[in-house]
Amino acid sequence: MRLDAPTKIDILINQLDLNEHINSFKSFFSRDDSLFMEGDQELHYRYIKALDAIEFKSPPKVDDFTNIKLHLQKRGVLHFEQIFEIVKVVRYFRYFKNKNLEGIIGEWMDKFVIEPSFFEVEKFFTHDGKFEENLDETLFALGARIREQKANINSSLKRLTSSPKITPYLIDTQLHLINDEECLLVRGGFNHVLKGAIVGRSSSGGFFVSPDSILKAKEQIRFITQEREAIFYSYTKEFSAKLSDLLPFINFVDKEFSKFDNYQARVLFAKSKNLSIIKSKKDSKITLVDFIHPALHHAKPIYVDFSKNILMITGVNAGGKTMLLKSILSAAFMAKYIIPMKLNEHKSHVGSFKSVLAIIDDPQNVKNDISTFAGRMQQFSKIFEQRDALVGVDEIELGTDSDEAAALFKVILDELILRGQKIVVTTHHKRLAALMADRDDVELMAAIYDEQNRVPTYEFMHGIIGKSYAFETASRYGISNKIVTEAKAVYGDNSEKLNILIERGSQLERELKQKHKIVDEKIDNLAAKELELKELKESLFKELESEKAALKESYENAINEARVAAKAGDTQAIHRAMNKAKEKLPQQIKEPQIIQVAEFNVGDSVKYHSKKGVIVAMKDKKEAIVEVDGMRVRVKISHLKHTEFIKQKPKTDVNLQVQKRAGLKCDLHGMRAEEATEVLDKFISDALINGWDEVIVYHGIGTGKLSYAVKEFLKVHPRVKKFEDAPQHMGGFGAKIVSL
């Protein structure tokens, strides 16, 4: 079988070591789709950021609608599985629509108007895609008959296993299902006491036999099954006909779901790995702050300011030059496709490029009889065909004489710049760097080397040419000092002095960078304090204005009362009116108070209702996990108070075996499933704290969704021992008795 050839994007992803990151990102899609989103990227980005601001559950995995829509166009008949794919998508959009969101997401959801005829199809499917047979009396009756016949088969087989004639031939007394046939496992010679068909052999030499006594029941089941299949087929025809009439609606839903799938995959992927979502800007500037390449673990964040046409990276061997080049190209590629990445999104800036090109691998090919340098020339010839591209070249002078390469590549780079290219190159040879260093459109960066510990630091500095440290690297990796010393002598004193000057310049630049860092930190702290004081000033000013307005209103009311008093006819009336006016005046002007919000941390002793406990974990800043009397409960921060946790002295407890019965109840009627589970969680926590060992939960019958959600929640709750339907006089199927 011939595999499809990799695309240019696949090759680039592989060159930039982004395979694992992109594959992880694609796993968040509900169905396969391309990385690129057609249309207005700015509009896509607005939807993504709006979606990022809300909490939502991920959509279900969904098949492609191409074949489904093709069948409907031809008025064909769909399978139940295909119909349910449409139902899943519509149900998910209804879930999102019911959130009643505002902004562009809410406006988008308002466009989904579900046709009434679609509900006539949807109601026949459970949440997991099974057909609701209870809605069809005939199907329900046929299902009951099949269950009855299966019960007869089981009873017949059990009677045979207890028969004295057959018992000596039984290898075991279990009922086996082989090739959808119920059978017994017997030894050879069984045909004297048991009539039936052999449907298989066991590994121990036994026979799986389906007795003739159950043939009649099996025939009944086959006949009933055929009746059911005929009914199911009539439903698929009916549903397919209705969906064919709704094809424009299905086309709309399919298109919008593909768009939504691209948005949600980016949002949930970013949240799962704490990544940032940025898009490319309409220029060619690149500034990366705190960027970490996805392939690196525990890496140092990098800072790159690449505003010029060429970025030339020099410096120590194995110091991270190639990874820096890949990082710059990766950031541009991921911003182009709005793929989440690790960086400071507020301080970073990534320009827009028609294409991202990488010349990284050694192009030498023995089969094609092509040298490294010749291969490089082929690669550069293809770049000349591009416009407005970001190009990365690793070891630009690879494969030929460095002096000749320096002259050639200087002219090549000049020509590429004229064609609108932006270029990142790495090089060990200072000849090319020296030729380009004094140009205004060239940015220099050097990998820093730790002279004291004789190791690369994997950090970079702007504005200098770095030394390669070939001799130091050779010594570090096992080459003898004698060989290294002789090599230095051959290299020459003048060249070594040049390297010393380069390193001295690098050292001065590093010291300056460290001083700048300290100054920047102080400036940031001052700016933060200034902002804090400004906010406090604005808050106090607003409060003062509010107090002034209230005071002005009080005096105006008092003056009006005084005027009324002056118009009074007698002295007593004047006094009464003046007293009333005096009451209108403010008695005391209170100083504005700054409300302090209590903060809680892990390990704090707190009080929750009448119980004392300790915070063992925090959920955001709104909820905490508190350990109370050996139990862990999730509570809201607003319900906690600080307290001193006094350890109890050891004491002897006398336990009486007294069963607690409680009339404590929780009514969930009218709630949605998510809201109900949250209320039920808090209710059970409070019940445990107060010592209740049995409670009752009312959920009603209705559509069954709330009942299902309650049962699923109780199944997984660690402190629920058991639960069962309540007696009829206490709610029956609409309530649950829960033992804690």
JOZIFEN-V277177 format. One record per residue. N is the residue number from 1. RES is the residue in one letter. OMEGA is omega as a letter, one per 40 degrees, with the letter a starting at -180 (none if undefined). Layout:
# JOZIFEN-V277177
N	RES	OMEGA
N	RES	OMEGA
This chain:
# JOZIFEN-V277177
1	M	a
2	R	i
3	L	i
4	D	i
5	A	i
6	P	i
7	T	i
8	K	i
9	I	i
10	D	i
11	I	i
12	L	i
13	I	i
14	N	i
15	Q	a
16	L	i
17	D	a
18	L	a
19	N	a
20	E	a
21	H	a
22	I	i
23	N	i
24	S	i
25	F	a
26	K	a
27	S	i
28	F	i
29	F	i
30	S	i
31	R	a
32	D	i
33	D	i
34	S	i
35	L	a
36	F	i
37	M	i
38	E	i
39	G	a
40	D	a
41	Q	i
42	E	i
43	L	i
44	H	a
45	Y	i
46	R	i
47	Y	a
48	I	a
49	K	i
50	A	i
51	L	a
52	D	a
53	A	a
54	I	i
55	E	i
56	F	i
57	K	a
58	S	i
59	P	i
60	P	i
61	K	a
62	V	i
63	D	i
64	D	a
65	F	a
66	T	a
67	N	i
68	I	a
69	K	i
70	L	i
71	H	a
72	L	i
73	Q	a
74	K	a
75	R	i
76	G	a
77	V	i
78	L	i
79	H	i
80	F	a
81	E	i
82	Q	i
83	I	a
84	F	i
85	E	i
86	I	a
87	V	a
88	K	a
89	V	a
90	V	i
91	R	i
92	Y	i
93	F	i
94	R	i
95	Y	a
96	F	a
97	K	a
98	N	i
99	K	i
100	N	a
101	L	i
102	E	i
103	G	a
104	I	i
105	I	i
106	G	i
107	E	i
108	W	a
109	M	i
110	D	i
111	K	a
112	F	i
113	V	a
114	I	a
115	E	a
116	P	a
117	S	i
118	F	i
119	F	i
120	E	i
121	V	a
122	E	a
123	K	a
124	F	a
125	F	i
126	T	a
127	H	a
128	D	i
129	G	i
130	K	a
131	F	i
132	E	a
133	E	a
134	N	a
135	L	i
136	D	a
137	E	a
138	T	i
139	L	a
140	F	i
141	A	i
142	L	i
143	G	i
144	A	i
145	R	i
146	I	i
147	R	i
148	E	i
149	Q	i
150	K	i
151	A	i
152	N	i
153	I	i
154	N	i
155	S	a
156	S	i
157	L	i
158	K	i
159	R	i
160	L	a
161	T	i
162	S	i
163	S	a
164	P	a
165	K	a
166	I	a
167	T	a
168	P	a
169	Y	a
170	L	i
171	I	i
172	D	a
173	T	a
174	Q	i
175	L	a
176	H	i
177	L	a
178	I	a
179	N	a
180	D	i
181	E	i
182	E	a
183	C	i
184	L	i
185	L	a
186	V	i
187	R	i
188	G	a
189	G	a
190	F	a
191	N	i
192	H	a
193	V	a
194	L	i
195	K	i
196	G	a
197	A	i
198	I	a
199	V	i
200	G	i
201	R	i
202	S	i
203	S	a
204	S	i
205	G	i
206	G	a
207	F	i
208	F	a
209	V	i
210	S	a
211	P	i
212	D	a
213	S	a
214	I	a
215	L	a
216	K	i
217	A	i
218	K	i
219	E	i
220	Q	i
221	I	i
222	R	i
223	F	a
224	I	i
225	T	i
226	Q	i
227	E	i
228	R	a
229	E	i
230	A	i
231	I	i
232	F	a
233	Y	i
234	S	i
235	Y	i
236	T	i
237	K	a
238	E	a
239	F	a
240	S	i
241	A	i
242	K	a
243	L	i
244	S	i
245	D	a
246	L	a
247	L	i
248	P	i
249	F	i
250	I	i
251	N	i
252	F	a
253	V	a
254	D	a
255	K	a
256	E	i
257	F	i
258	S	i
259	K	a
260	F	a
261	D	i
262	N	a
263	Y	a
264	Q	i
265	A	i
266	R	a
267	V	a
268	L	i
269	F	i
270	A	a
271	K	a
272	S	a
273	K	i
274	N	a
275	L	i
276	S	i
277	I	i
278	I	i
279	K	a
280	S	i
281	K	a
282	K	i
283	D	a
284	S	a
285	K	i
286	I	i
287	T	a
288	L	i
289	V	i
290	D	i
291	F	i
292	I	i
293	H	a
294	P	a
295	A	a
296	L	i
297	H	a
298	H	a
299	A	i
300	K	i
301	P	a
302	I	i
303	Y	a
304	V	i
305	D	a
306	F	a
307	S	a
308	K	a
309	N	a
310	I	i
311	L	a
312	M	a
313	I	i
314	T	i
315	G	a
316	V	i
317	N	i
318	A	a
319	G	i
320	G	a
321	K	a
322	T	a
323	M	i
324	L	i
325	L	i
326	K	i
327	S	a
328	I	i
329	L	a
330	S	i
331	A	i
332	A	i
333	F	a
334	M	i
335	A	i
336	K	a
337	Y	a
338	I	i
339	I	a
340	P	i
341	M	a
342	K	i
343	L	i
344	N	a
345	E	a
346	H	a
347	K	a
348	S	a
349	H	a
350	V	a
351	G	a
352	S	a
353	F	i
354	K	i
355	S	i
356	V	a
357	L	a
358	A	i
359	I	a
360	I	a
361	D	i
362	D	a
363	P	a
364	Q	a
365	N	a
366	V	a
367	K	a
368	N	i
369	D	a
370	I	a
371	S	i
372	T	a
373	F	i
374	A	i
375	G	i
376	R	i
377	M	i
378	Q	a
379	Q	i
380	F	i
381	S	i
382	K	i
383	I	i
384	F	i
385	E	a
386	Q	i
387	R	i
388	D	a
389	A	i
390	L	a
391	V	i
392	G	a
393	V	i
394	D	a
395	E	a
396	I	a
397	E	a
398	L	i
399	G	i
400	T	a
401	D	a
402	S	a
403	D	i
404	E	a
405	A	a
406	A	i
407	A	a
408	L	a
409	F	i
410	K	a
411	V	i
412	I	a
413	L	i
414	D	a
415	E	i
416	L	i
417	I	i
418	L	i
419	R	i
420	G	a
421	Q	i
422	K	a
423	I	i
424	V	i
425	V	i
426	T	i
427	T	i
428	H	a
429	H	a
430	K	a
431	R	i
432	L	i
433	A	i
434	A	i
435	L	a
436	M	a
437	A	a
438	D	a
439	R	a
440	D	a
441	D	a
442	V	i
443	E	i
444	L	i
445	M	a
446	A	i
447	A	a
448	I	a
449	Y	i
450	D	a
451	E	a
452	Q	a
453	N	i
454	R	i
455	V	i
456	P	i
457	T	a
458	Y	i
459	E	a
460	F	a
461	M	a
462	H	i
463	G	a
464	I	i
465	I	a
466	G	i
467	K	a
468	S	a
469	Y	a
470	A	a
471	F	a
472	E	i
473	T	i
474	A	i
475	S	a
476	R	a
477	Y	i
478	G	i
479	I	a
480	S	a
481	N	i
482	K	a
483	I	a
484	V	a
485	T	i
486	E	i
487	A	i
488	K	i
489	A	i
490	V	a
491	Y	i
492	G	a
493	D	a
494	N	i
495	S	a
496	E	i
497	K	i
498	L	i
499	N	i
500	I	i
501	L	i
502	I	a
503	E	i
504	R	i
505	G	i
506	S	a
507	Q	i
508	L	i
509	E	i
510	R	i
511	E	i
512	L	i
513	K	i
514	Q	i
515	K	i
516	H	a
517	K	i
518	I	i
519	V	i
520	D	i
521	E	i
522	K	i
523	I	i
524	D	i
525	N	i
526	L	i
527	A	i
528	A	i
529	K	i
530	E	i
531	L	a
532	E	i
533	L	i
534	K	i
535	E	i
536	L	i
537	K	i
538	E	i
539	S	i
540	L	i
541	F	i
542	K	a
543	E	i
544	L	i
545	E	i
546	S	i
547	E	i
548	K	i
549	A	i
550	A	i
551	L	i
552	K	i
553	E	i
554	S	a
555	Y	i
556	E	i
557	N	a
558	A	i
559	I	i
560	N	i
561	E	i
562	A	i
563	R	i
564	V	a
565	A	a
566	A	a
567	K	a
568	A	a
569	G	a
570	D	a
571	T	a
572	Q	i
573	A	i
574	I	a
575	H	i
576	R	a
577	A	i
578	M	i
579	N	i
580	K	i
581	A	i
582	K	i
583	E	a
584	K	a
585	L	i
586	P	a
587	Q	a
588	Q	i
589	I	a
590	K	i
591	E	i
592	P	a
593	Q	i
594	I	a
595	I	i
596	Q	a
597	V	a
598	A	i
599	E	a
600	F	i
601	N	i
602	V	a
603	G	i
604	D	i
605	S	a
606	V	i
607	K	i
608	Y	a
609	H	a
610	S	a
611	K	i
612	K	a
613	G	a
614	V	i
615	I	i
616	V	i
617	A	i
618	M	i
619	K	a
620	D	i
621	K	a
622	K	a
623	E	i
624	A	i
625	I	a
626	V	i
627	E	a
628	V	i
629	D	i
630	G	i
631	M	i
632	R	a
633	V	i
634	R	a
635	V	i
636	K	a
637	I	a
638	S	a
639	H	a
640	L	i
641	K	i
642	H	i
643	T	i
644	E	a
645	F	a
646	I	a
647	K	i
648	Q	i
649	K	i
650	P	i
651	K	a
652	T	i
653	D	i
654	V	a
655	N	i
656	L	a
657	Q	i
658	V	a
659	Q	i
660	K	i
661	R	a
662	A	i
663	G	a
664	L	a
665	K	i
666	C	a
667	D	a
668	L	a
669	H	i
670	G	a
671	M	i
672	R	a
673	A	a
674	E	i
675	E	a
676	A	a
677	T	i
678	E	i
679	V	a
680	L	i
681	D	i
682	K	a
683	F	a
684	I	i
685	S	i
686	D	i
687	A	i
688	L	a
689	I	a
690	N	i
691	G	i
692	W	i
693	D	i
694	E	i
695	V	i
696	I	a
697	V	i
698	Y	i
699	H	a
700	G	a
701	I	i
702	G	a
703	T	a
704	G	a
705	K	a
706	L	i
707	S	a
708	Y	a
709	A	i
710	V	a
711	K	a
712	E	i
713	F	a
714	L	i
715	K	a
716	V	a
717	H	a
718	P	a
719	R	i
720	V	i
721	K	i
722	K	i
723	F	a
724	E	i
725	D	a
726	A	i
727	P	a
728	Q	a
729	H	i
730	M	i
731	G	i
732	G	a
733	F	a
734	G	a
735	A	i
736	K	i
737	I	a
738	V	i
739	S	a
740	L	none
